[in-house]
Amino acid sequence: MKIAILSAASAIHTIRWCNGLASLDHEIFLISAHKLLEPLASNIKYYQLSNKAPLGYYTNSHELKKILRQIKPEILNVHFASGYGTLGRLSGFTPLLLSVWGSDVYDFPEKSVLHKWIVSRNIREADAIASTSYCMLEVTQRLYNHNKTFITPFGIDVKEFYSQKKEDPSDFIYGTVKTLSYKYGIDTLIRAFKIVIDSSGGDKPFLEITGDGPDRNKLENLAENLGIKDQVRFIGMKQHEEVAEQLHRMDVYVALSRLDSESFGVAILEASACGLPVIVSDVDGLKEVTRHMETGIVVPRESPEKAAQAMLKLAGDKKLRKRLGDNGRNLVNEKYTWDYSLESMITAYICTII
């Protein structure tokens, strides 16, 4: 199948979708107004649009039309209902499958009546809609009740993310892998960890925070002000292929995001695939991929106290940690493998075309 993908080349999920589809011998063309984040498979053709986003979402329409006439794809898959959704709509290309991502349908429409109108129109004029989660599809349908929709979960490579016994069991480590920004509630996690430290007798646990972002200095200062900087390790940014190694260091994975626009818990499933018990906040995407007291523990968002209770509970119960971790690994194998995700997307393409 000849597939054109219009999306942010700076997003790791874009790169993974393109490389995954290309591995199945589909002819993939990535078109973007963003610079390429990581190398693409050698059999993927990449087109860098002349004008940068956000203005490029409007001014690149003529160039995009020209590229599509040259490529002659069987389908155009546009990722993001906001900016790229607008550019895709302006191209006039059909069939067009619009993949929604999260903030584009949760946050962007709330900015103004105009923003909501833009996204609603982009959804309405697409031939079909794809969503990684049921909760995000429900939000999308409130904007416009489209009659052709698909669930295309973002899957996990279980050969890359697998269960492994810790090399050094002496340190008990809570961990997370997130962008260090307000949305992801890292401050809530640090405050919860302070409660855990104060409640722990004997050996003190560690918190390892993997990732980077605009709030890093603020979060480092928070750990210092709370008097726990020696127990909180800021690991920094890791390439995706290094994440599994970092997960293998952990005993418990914790994600306390505060916004529902985290509409699919990829990081949660990666941790589960590695056999880790997870603690998540009750935002839409995280609780959809976490079965409470089966694969992890769901706690109220913005509650360091409840999060700390769950962290202490898992620290004190090795059998519970193993049961939740094993169940999480099984859940990923049943519903969220990368092969299944690619199959779901191809099915969406075929059904959109016909």
ABEGO torsion letter per residue (X at the ends): XBBBBBBBAABAAAAAAAAAAAAAGBBBBBBBABBBABBBBAABBBBBBABBOAAAAAAAAAAAAAAAAAAGBABBBBBEABAAAAAAAAAGBOBBBBBBAGAAAAAAAAABAAAAAAAAAAAAABABBBBABAAAAAAAAAABBBABBBBBBBBBBAAABBBBBBABAABBBBBBBBBBBAAAGAAAAAAAAAAAAAABBEBBBBBBBBEBEAAAAAAAAAAAAAGAAAABBBAEBBBAAAAAAAAAABABBBBABABAABABBAAAAAAAAAGBBBBBBABAAAAAABBBGAABBBBBBGBAAAAAAAAAAAAABAAAAAAAAAAAAAAAAAAABAAAAAAAAAAAAAAAAX
